[in-house]
Amino acid sequence: TLTCEEAQTYAATPVTLSYTNNGTNGCLIAGDVVGVIDANFDECGGAITQTWSYTDACNNPISYTQTITVEPAPTANWVNPPANTTLTCEEALTYAATPVSLSYTNGGTGTCLIAGDVLGVIDANFTECGGAITQTWTYTDDCSNTIIHVQTITVEPAPTASFTNPPADDVL
């Protein structure tokens, strides 16, 4: 069994396997053969088979196949997911209108890399009395692994209104 990362290196390097009939002198059949690799894996896992085949001068074939299980790449994680926060009512108006992209990666390379960006989905549930905004990022990779991040933003109530230019108190 190999990790996805290990499998990339293994699949690129066929192995030489020796064969012999343990005979002596003119009856010895011996040599080396390079394996033929069939790599059938991706970030979700799979298998690598390496087959060694040889046919001697007497038309006797020998063959050996090694099957290696390839584990799935690690599931991706969010890169710097935003923390919960608090906004004023005025700030919330702008925030609620602008979803943000959030990056994800599993840190893999080549075939094993799972990385990208997802645009958040905003659910704004506030009024001048306050409330909340949630922004949710969801990503499901080709292996059916789902990651979710939810940011909850508390919206403060708008400042209390006050009268503008109220009449002065009359003095009698």
SESE-450396 format. One record per residue: residue number from 0; x, y, z of N, C-alpha, C in turn; residue in three letters. Coordinates in Angstrom, 1 decimal. Atoms other than C-alpha are relative to their C-alpha. Layout:
! residues N
[NUM; [X; Y; Z]; [X; Y; Z]; [X; Y; Z]; 'ALA'] ...
This chain:
! residues 172
[0; [0.9; -1.2; 0.0]; [0.0; 0.0; 0.0]; [0.9; 1.2; 0.0]; 'THR'] [1; [-0.8; -1.3; 0.1]; [1.3; 3.5; -0.9]; [-1.0; 1.1; 0.2]; 'LEU'] [2; [0.7; -1.3; 0.0]; [0.1; 7.0; -0.2]; [-0.1; 0.5; -1.5]; 'THR'] [3; [0.1; -0.6; 1.3]; [-1.0; 9.0; -3.2]; [1.3; 0.6; -0.5]; 'CYS'] [4; [-1.3; -0.7; 0.3]; [2.2; 11.0; -3.1]; [1.1; -1.1; -0.3]; 'GLU'] [5; [-1.0; 1.1; 0.3]; [4.4; 7.8; -2.9]; [-0.3; -0.7; -1.3]; 'GLU'] [6; [0.4; 0.7; 1.3]; [2.5; 6.3; -5.8]; [0.5; 0.7; -1.2]; 'ALA'] [7; [-0.5; -0.8; 1.1]; [3.5; 9.1; -8.1]; [1.4; -0.3; -0.4]; 'GLN'] [8; [-1.4; 0.4; 0.2]; [7.2; 8.3; -7.6]; [0.1; -1.4; -0.5]; 'THR'] [9; [-0.1; 1.4; 0.3]; [6.7; 4.6; -7.7]; [-0.4; -0.3; -1.5]; 'TYR'] [10; [0.5; 0.2; 1.4]; [4.7; 4.7; -11.0]; [0.9; 0.4; -1.0]; 'ALA'] [11; [-1.0; -0.6; 1.0]; [7.5; 6.6; -12.7]; [1.3; -0.8; -0.1]; 'ALA'] [12; [-1.3; 0.8; -0.1]; [10.2; 4.0; -11.8]; [-0.2; -1.5; -0.1]; 'THR'] [13; [0.1; 1.5; 0.1]; [9.8; 0.4; -13.1]; [1.2; -0.6; 0.7]; 'PRO'] [14; [-1.0; 0.7; -0.7]; [11.7; -2.1; -11.1]; [0.5; -1.2; -0.8]; 'VAL'] [15; [-0.5; 1.2; 0.7]; [14.0; -4.8; -12.5]; [-0.1; -1.2; 0.9]; 'THR'] [16; [0.2; 1.3; -0.7]; [13.3; -8.4; -11.4]; [0.9; -1.0; -0.6]; 'LEU'] [17; [-0.9; 1.1; 0.5]; [15.8; -11.2; -11.7]; [-0.8; -1.3; -0.1]; 'SER'] [18; [0.6; 1.3; 0.2]; [14.8; -14.7; -12.9]; [1.1; -1.0; -0.1]; 'TYR'] [19; [-0.9; 1.1; 0.2]; [16.6; -18.0; -12.8]; [-0.7; -1.4; 0.2]; 'THR'] [20; [0.5; 1.4; -0.2]; [16.0; -21.8; -13.0]; [1.0; -0.7; 0.9]; 'ASN'] [21; [-1.0; 0.5; -0.8]; [19.0; -22.4; -10.8]; [0.8; -1.1; -0.7]; 'ASN'] [22; [-0.8; 1.0; 0.7]; [20.6; -24.6; -13.5]; [1.4; 0.4; 0.0]; 'GLY'] [23; [-1.4; -0.2; 0.1]; [24.3; -24.8; -14.2]; [0.4; -0.1; -1.4]; 'THR'] [24; [-0.6; 0.1; 1.3]; [26.4; -24.3; -17.2]; [-1.0; 0.2; -1.1]; 'ASN'] [25; [0.9; -0.1; 1.2]; [24.5; -24.9; -20.5]; [-1.5; -0.1; 0.4]; 'GLY'] [26; [1.5; 0.1; -0.4]; [21.2; -25.5; -18.5]; [-0.5; 1.2; 0.7]; 'CYS'] [27; [0.4; -1.2; -0.7]; [21.2; -22.2; -16.8]; [-0.9; 1.0; -0.8]; 'LEU'] [28; [0.8; -1.1; 0.6]; [18.4; -19.8; -17.7]; [-0.1; 1.1; 1.1]; 'ILE'] [29; [0.0; -1.0; -1.0]; [18.8; -16.5; -15.8]; [0.1; 1.4; -0.7]; 'ALA'] [30; [0.0; -1.3; 0.5]; [18.5; -12.8; -16.4]; [-0.8; 1.0; 0.8]; 'GLY'] [31; [0.8; -1.1; -0.7]; [16.7; -9.6; -15.5]; [-1.0; 0.5; -1.0]; 'ASP'] [32; [1.0; -0.6; 0.8]; [13.5; -8.1; -16.8]; [-0.6; 1.2; 0.7]; 'VAL'] [33; [0.5; -1.3; -0.6]; [12.1; -4.6; -16.3]; [-1.5; -0.2; 0.0]; 'VAL'] [34; [1.5; 0.0; -0.2]; [8.5; -4.4; -15.0]; [-0.7; 1.0; -0.9]; 'GLY'] [35; [0.9; -0.9; 0.8]; [5.7; -2.9; -17.0]; [-1.0; 0.5; 1.0]; 'VAL'] [36; [0.9; -0.6; -1.0]; [3.7; -0.5; -14.9]; [-1.3; 0.5; -0.6]; 'ILE'] [37; [1.3; -0.6; 0.3]; [0.0; 0.2; -15.2]; [-0.5; 0.7; 1.2]; 'ASP'] [38; [0.5; -0.9; -1.2]; [-0.9; 3.1; -12.9]; [-1.4; 0.4; -0.3]; 'ALA'] [39; [1.4; -0.3; 0.1]; [-4.6; 3.4; -12.4]; [-0.5; 0.6; 1.3]; 'ASN'] [40; [0.4; -0.6; -1.3]; [-5.0; 5.9; -9.6]; [-0.1; 1.5; -0.3]; 'PHE'] [41; [0.1; -1.4; 0.0]; [-5.9; 9.5; -9.0]; [-0.1; 0.5; 1.5]; 'ASP'] [42; [0.0; -0.5; -1.4]; [-6.5; 11.7; -5.9]; [-1.0; -0.8; 0.9]; 'GLU'] [43; [1.0; 0.8; -0.8]; [-9.3; 9.3; -4.8]; [0.6; -1.4; 0.3]; 'CYS'] [44; [-0.6; 1.3; -0.3]; [-6.9; 6.3; -4.7]; [0.0; -0.9; -1.3]; 'GLY'] [45; [0.0; 1.0; 1.1]; [-6.7; 3.2; -6.9]; [1.0; -1.0; 0.1]; 'GLY'] [46; [-1.0; 1.1; -0.1]; [-4.0; 0.7; -7.8]; [1.0; 0.2; -1.1]; 'ALA'] [47; [-1.1; 0.1; 0.9]; [-0.7; 0.2; -9.5]; [0.3; -1.4; -0.2]; 'ILE'] [48; [-0.4; 1.4; 0.2]; [0.1; -3.1; -11.1]; [1.4; 0.1; -0.8]; 'THR'] [49; [-1.2; 0.1; 0.7]; [3.6; -4.0; -12.2]; [0.2; -1.4; -0.3]; 'GLN'] [50; [0.0; 1.4; 0.5]; [4.0; -7.1; -14.3]; [1.4; -0.2; -0.7]; 'THR'] [51; [-1.2; 0.5; 0.6]; [7.2; -8.9; -15.2]; [-0.3; -1.3; -0.8]; 'TRP'] [52; [0.3; 1.2; 0.9]; [7.1; -11.4; -18.1]; [1.3; -0.3; -0.7]; 'SER'] [53; [-1.2; 0.5; 0.8]; [9.8; -13.5; -19.8]; [-0.4; -1.3; -0.6]; 'TYR'] [54; [0.1; 1.3; 0.7]; [9.8; -16.3; -22.3]; [1.3; -0.4; -0.4]; 'THR'] [55; [-1.4; 0.5; 0.2]; [12.9; -18.5; -22.5]; [0.1; -0.5; -1.5]; 'ASP'] [56; [-0.2; 0.5; 1.4]; [14.4; -20.0; -25.7]; [-0.8; -1.2; -0.3]; 'ALA'] [57; [0.8; 1.2; 0.1]; [12.3; -23.1; -25.1]; [-1.5; 0.3; -0.1]; 'CYS'] [58; [1.4; -0.5; 0.1]; [9.1; -21.0; -25.4]; [-0.8; -0.2; 1.3]; 'ASN'] [59; [0.6; 0.1; -1.3]; [8.4; -21.3; -21.6]; [-0.2; 1.4; 0.6]; 'ASN'] [60; [0.3; -1.3; -0.5]; [6.7; -18.2; -20.3]; [0.0; 0.0; 1.6]; 'PRO'] [61; [0.2; -0.2; -1.4]; [7.0; -16.9; -16.7]; [-0.5; 1.4; 0.1]; 'ILE'] [62; [0.6; -1.3; -0.2]; [5.1; -14.0; -15.3]; [-0.2; 0.2; 1.5]; 'SER'] [63; [0.3; -0.4; -1.4]; [4.7; -12.2; -12.0]; [-0.6; 1.4; 0.0]; 'TYR'] [64; [0.7; -1.3; 0.0]; [2.3; -9.4; -11.2]; [-0.1; 0.4; 1.5]; 'THR'] [65; [0.1; -0.6; -1.4]; [2.5; -7.1; -8.1]; [-1.1; 1.0; -0.1]; 'GLN'] [66; [1.0; -1.0; 0.0]; [-0.6; -5.2; -7.2]; [0.2; 0.9; 1.3]; 'THR'] [67; [-0.2; -0.9; -1.1]; [-0.2; -2.1; -5.0]; [-1.2; 0.9; 0.1]; 'ILE'] [68; [1.1; -0.9; -0.3]; [-3.1; -0.3; -3.4]; [0.5; 1.4; 0.2]; 'THR'] [69; [-0.3; -1.5; -0.2]; [-3.0; 3.5; -3.6]; [-1.1; 0.6; 0.8]; 'VAL'] [70; [1.0; -0.6; -0.9]; [-4.6; 5.3; -0.7]; [-0.4; 1.4; -0.6]; 'GLU'] [71; [0.5; -1.4; 0.4]; [-6.7; 8.5; -1.4]; [0.9; 1.0; 0.6]; 'PRO'] [72; [-0.7; -1.2; -0.5]; [-5.0; 11.8; -1.1]; [-0.7; 0.6; 1.2]; 'ALA'] [73; [0.7; -0.6; -1.2]; [-5.7; 13.7; 2.2]; [-1.1; 0.9; -0.5]; 'PRO'] [74; [1.0; -1.0; 0.3]; [-8.9; 15.7; 2.2]; [0.5; 1.4; 0.1]; 'THR'] [75; [-0.4; -1.4; 0.0]; [-8.5; 19.4; 1.5]; [-0.5; 0.7; 1.3]; 'ALA'] [76; [0.3; -0.9; -1.1]; [-8.7; 22.0; 4.2]; [-0.1; 1.4; -0.5]; 'ASN'] [77; [0.1; -1.5; 0.4]; [-9.7; 25.7; 4.1]; [1.3; 0.7; 0.4]; 'TRP'] [78; [-1.2; -0.8; -0.3]; [-6.8; 28.1; 3.9]; [-0.4; 1.3; 0.6]; 'VAL'] [79; [0.4; -1.2; -0.8]; [-7.2; 30.9; 6.5]; [-1.5; 0.3; 0.0]; 'ASN'] [80; [1.4; -0.3; 0.0]; [-10.9; 30.6; 7.0]; [-0.3; 1.1; 1.0]; 'PRO'] [81; [0.3; -1.2; -0.8]; [-12.4; 33.8; 8.4]; [-0.8; -0.4; 1.3]; 'PRO'] [82; [0.7; 0.3; -1.3]; [-13.5; 33.8; 12.1]; [-1.3; 0.8; 0.1]; 'ALA'] [83; [1.2; -0.7; -0.3]; [-16.8; 34.9; 13.4]; [0.3; 1.4; 0.4]; 'ASN'] [84; [-0.3; -1.4; -0.3]; [-17.1; 38.7; 13.8]; [-1.2; 0.7; 0.3]; 'THR'] [85; [1.1; -0.9; -0.2]; [-19.3; 41.6; 14.6]; [0.1; 1.2; -0.9]; 'THR'] [86; [0.0; -1.2; 0.8]; [-20.3; 44.4; 12.3]; [-1.1; 1.0; 0.5]; 'LEU'] [87; [1.1; -1.0; -0.3]; [-22.3; 47.6; 12.7]; [-1.1; -0.2; -1.1]; 'THR'] [88; [1.1; 0.2; 1.0]; [-25.6; 47.8; 10.8]; [0.5; 0.6; -1.3]; 'CYS'] [89; [-0.5; -0.6; 1.2]; [-23.9; 50.1; 8.2]; [1.0; -0.9; -0.7]; 'GLU'] [90; [-1.0; 0.9; 0.6]; [-21.0; 47.7; 7.7]; [-0.6; -1.2; -0.6]; 'GLU'] [91; [0.7; 1.2; 0.4]; [-23.4; 44.8; 7.4]; [-0.6; 0.2; -1.4]; 'ALA'] [92; [0.6; -0.2; 1.3]; [-25.1; 46.4; 4.4]; [0.9; -0.3; -1.2]; 'LEU'] [93; [-1.0; 0.3; 1.0]; [-21.9; 46.3; 2.4]; [0.4; -1.4; -0.1]; 'THR'] [94; [-0.5; 1.4; -0.1]; [-20.8; 42.9; 3.6]; [-1.0; -0.9; -0.6]; 'TYR'] [95; [1.0; 1.0; 0.5]; [-24.1; 41.2; 2.8]; [-0.1; 0.0; -1.5]; 'ALA'] [96; [0.1; -0.1; 1.4]; [-23.8; 42.3; -0.8]; [1.2; -0.5; -0.7]; 'ALA'] [97; [-1.3; 0.4; 0.6]; [-20.3; 40.9; -1.4]; [0.5; -1.3; 0.5]; 'THR'] [98; [-0.6; 1.3; -0.4]; [-19.6; 37.2; -1.1]; [1.5; 0.0; -0.3]; 'PRO'] [99; [-1.5; 0.1; 0.1]; [-15.9; 36.3; -0.7]; [0.4; -1.4; -0.4]; 'VAL'] [100; [-0.5; 1.3; 0.4]; [-13.9; 33.5; -2.2]; [0.9; -0.5; 1.2]; 'SER'] [101; [-0.8; 0.6; -1.0]; [-12.2; 31.1; 0.2]; [0.8; -1.2; -0.7]; 'LEU'] [102; [-0.9; 1.0; 0.6]; [-9.2; 28.9; -0.9]; [0.0; -1.3; 0.9]; 'SER'] [103; [-0.2; 1.3; -0.6]; [-8.8; 25.2; -0.1]; [1.2; -0.8; -0.6]; 'TYR'] [104; [-1.1; 0.9; 0.6]; [-5.9; 22.7; -0.5]; [0.2; -1.2; 0.9]; 'THR'] [105; [-0.5; 1.2; -0.8]; [-4.7; 19.3; 0.7]; [1.5; 0.0; 0.1]; 'ASN'] [106; [-1.4; -0.1; -0.1]; [-1.1; 20.3; 0.2]; [0.7; -1.1; -0.9]; 'GLY'] [107; [-0.6; 1.0; 0.9]; [-0.6; 17.5; -2.4]; [0.7; 0.6; -1.2]; 'GLY'] [108; [-0.6; -0.4; 1.2]; [1.3; 17.6; -5.6]; [-0.5; -0.9; -1.1]; 'THR'] [109; [0.3; 0.8; 1.1]; [0.7; 16.4; -9.1]; [-1.4; -0.5; 0.0]; 'GLY'] [110; [1.3; 0.7; 0.0]; [-2.2; 13.9; -9.4]; [-0.7; 0.1; 1.4]; 'THR'] [111; [0.6; 0.0; -1.4]; [-2.7; 14.1; -5.6]; [-0.4; 1.4; 0.5]; 'CYS'] [112; [0.4; -1.4; -0.5]; [-3.3; 17.9; -5.4]; [-1.5; 0.2; -0.2]; 'LEU'] [113; [1.4; -0.4; 0.0]; [-6.8; 19.0; -4.5]; [0.1; 1.5; 0.5]; 'ILE'] [114; [-0.1; -1.4; -0.3]; [-6.9; 22.8; -4.5]; [-0.9; 0.9; -0.9]; 'ALA'] [115; [0.8; -0.9; 0.8]; [-9.1; 25.7; -5.6]; [-0.6; 1.1; 0.9]; 'GLY'] [116; [0.7; -1.0; -0.7]; [-11.4; 28.5; -4.5]; [-1.5; -0.2; -0.1]; 'ASP'] [117; [1.5; 0.1; 0.0]; [-15.1; 28.6; -3.6]; [-0.5; 1.3; 0.4]; 'VAL'] [118; [0.6; -1.2; -0.4]; [-17.3; 31.6; -3.5]; [-1.1; -0.3; 1.1]; 'LEU'] [119; [0.9; 0.2; -1.1]; [-19.3; 32.0; -0.3]; [-1.4; 0.2; -0.4]; 'GLY'] [120; [1.5; -0.2; 0.2]; [-23.1; 31.9; -0.1]; [-0.4; 0.8; 1.3]; 'VAL'] [121; [0.4; -0.8; -1.1]; [-24.5; 34.7; 2.1]; [-1.5; -0.1; 0.3]; 'ILE'] [122; [1.3; 0.0; -0.5]; [-27.6; 34.5; 4.2]; [-0.1; 1.2; 1.0]; 'ASP'] [123; [0.1; -1.2; -0.9]; [-28.4; 38.0; 5.6]; [-1.4; 0.0; 0.6]; 'ALA'] [124; [1.3; 0.0; -0.8]; [-31.0; 38.0; 8.3]; [0.1; 1.1; 1.1]; 'ASN'] [125; [-0.1; -1.1; -0.9]; [-30.8; 41.5; 9.9]; [-0.9; 1.1; -0.4]; 'PHE'] [126; [0.7; -1.2; 0.3]; [-32.7; 44.7; 10.2]; [0.7; 1.1; 0.8]; 'THR'] [127; [-0.6; -1.1; -0.8]; [-32.0; 48.1; 11.8]; [0.1; -0.4; 1.5]; 'GLU'] [128; [0.0; 0.4; -1.4]; [-32.6; 46.2; 15.1]; [1.1; -1.0; 0.3]; 'CYS'] [129; [-1.1; 1.0; -0.1]; [-29.6; 43.9; 14.5]; [-0.4; -1.3; -0.6]; 'GLY'] [130; [0.2; 1.4; 0.6]; [-29.4; 40.2; 13.6]; [1.3; -0.6; -0.3]; 'GLY'] [131; [-1.2; 0.8; 0.4]; [-26.9; 38.0; 11.8]; [0.1; -0.2; -1.5]; 'ALA'] [132; [-0.3; 0.3; 1.4]; [-25.3; 37.3; 8.5]; [0.9; -1.3; 0.1]; 'ILE'] [133; [-0.8; 1.2; 0.0]; [-23.9; 33.8; 7.8]; [0.6; -0.1; -1.5]; 'THR'] [134; [-0.6; 0.3; 1.3]; [-21.5; 33.1; 4.9]; [0.5; -1.4; 0.1]; 'GLN'] [135; [-0.3; 1.4; 0.0]; [-21.1; 29.5; 4.1]; [0.8; -0.4; -1.3]; 'THR'] [136; [-0.8; 0.5; 1.1]; [-18.4; 27.9; 1.9]; [-0.1; -1.5; 0.1]; 'TRP'] [137; [0.1; 1.5; 0.0]; [-18.9; 24.3; 0.8]; [0.7; -0.5; -1.3]; 'THR'] [138; [-0.7; 0.6; 1.1]; [-16.7; 22.2; -1.4]; [0.0; -1.6; 0.1]; 'TYR'] [139; [-0.1; 1.5; 0.0]; [-17.0; 18.5; -2.4]; [0.9; -0.4; -1.1]; 'THR'] [140; [-1.0; 0.4; 1.0]; [-14.1; 16.9; -4.2]; [-0.5; -1.2; -0.8]; 'ASP'] [141; [0.3; 1.1; 0.8]; [-14.1; 14.2; -6.8]; [-0.2; -1.3; 0.7]; 'ASP'] [142; [0.0; 1.2; -0.8]; [-13.8; 11.6; -4.1]; [-1.2; 0.0; 1.0]; 'CYS'] [143; [1.2; -0.2; -0.8]; [-17.1; 12.8; -2.4]; [0.3; 0.4; 1.4]; 'SER'] [144; [-0.3; -0.6; -1.3]; [-15.3; 14.4; 0.6]; [-0.5; 1.4; 0.0]; 'ASN'] [145; [0.5; -1.4; -0.1]; [-17.1; 17.6; 1.7]; [0.6; 0.7; 1.1]; 'THR'] [146; [-0.5; -0.9; -1.0]; [-15.6; 20.4; 3.6]; [-0.9; 1.2; 0.1]; 'ILE'] [147; [0.9; -1.2; -0.2]; [-17.7; 23.3; 5.0]; [0.6; 0.9; 1.0]; 'ILE'] [148; [-0.4; -1.0; -1.0]; [-16.9; 26.5; 6.8]; [-1.1; 1.0; 0.0]; 'HIS'] [149; [1.0; -1.0; -0.2]; [-19.5; 28.8; 8.2]; [0.5; 1.1; 0.9]; 'VAL'] [150; [-0.4; -1.1; -0.7]; [-18.7; 32.3; 9.3]; [-1.3; 0.7; 0.5]; 'GLN'] [151; [1.2; -0.6; -0.5]; [-21.3; 33.9; 11.6]; [0.4; 1.5; 0.4]; 'THR'] [152; [-0.2; -1.4; -0.3]; [-21.4; 37.7; 11.7]; [-1.2; 0.6; 0.8]; 'ILE'] [153; [1.0; -0.7; -0.8]; [-23.3; 39.4; 14.5]; [-0.2; 1.4; -0.5]; 'THR'] [154; [0.3; -1.4; 0.4]; [-25.0; 42.6; 13.3]; [-0.6; 0.8; 1.2]; 'VAL'] [155; [0.4; -0.8; -1.1]; [-25.3; 45.3; 15.9]; [-1.2; 0.8; -0.4]; 'GLU'] [156; [1.1; -0.9; 0.4]; [-28.5; 47.4; 16.0]; [0.5; 1.3; -0.4]; 'PRO'] [157; [-0.3; -1.4; 0.4]; [-28.4; 50.8; 14.3]; [-0.1; 0.9; 1.3]; 'ALA'] [158; [0.1; -0.9; -1.1]; [-27.8; 53.7; 16.7]; [-1.5; 0.5; 0.2]; 'PRO'] [159; [1.3; -0.5; -0.3]; [-30.9; 54.9; 18.4]; [-0.2; 1.4; -0.6]; 'THR'] [160; [0.3; -1.3; 0.6]; [-32.5; 57.8; 16.6]; [-0.1; 1.1; 1.0]; 'ALA'] [161; [0.2; -1.2; -0.8]; [-32.6; 61.3; 18.0]; [-0.7; 1.1; -0.8]; 'SER'] [162; [0.6; -1.1; 0.7]; [-34.6; 64.4; 17.1]; [1.0; 0.9; -0.6]; 'PHE'] [163; [-0.8; -1.0; 0.6]; [-33.0; 66.8; 14.7]; [-0.6; 1.4; 0.2]; 'THR'] [164; [0.4; -1.4; -0.3]; [-33.3; 70.5; 15.7]; [-1.4; 0.1; 0.7]; 'ASN'] [165; [1.2; -0.1; -0.8]; [-36.0; 70.1; 18.3]; [-0.3; 1.5; 0.4]; 'PRO'] [166; [0.3; -1.3; -0.5]; [-37.8; 73.3; 19.3]; [0.6; 0.3; 1.4]; 'PRO'] [167; [-0.5; -0.4; -1.3]; [-36.3; 75.1; 22.3]; [-1.2; 0.1; 1.0]; 'ALA'] [168; [1.0; -0.2; -1.1]; [-38.2; 75.1; 25.6]; [-0.3; 1.5; 0.1]; 'ASP'] [169; [0.4; -1.4; -0.2]; [-40.1; 78.4; 26.0]; [0.1; 0.3; 1.5]; 'ASP'] [170; [-0.1; -0.5; -1.4]; [-39.4; 80.3; 29.1]; [-1.2; 1.0; 0.2]; 'VAL'] [171; [1.1; -0.9; -0.2]; [-42.5; 82.1; 30.5]; [0.3; 1.0; 1.1]; 'LEU'] 
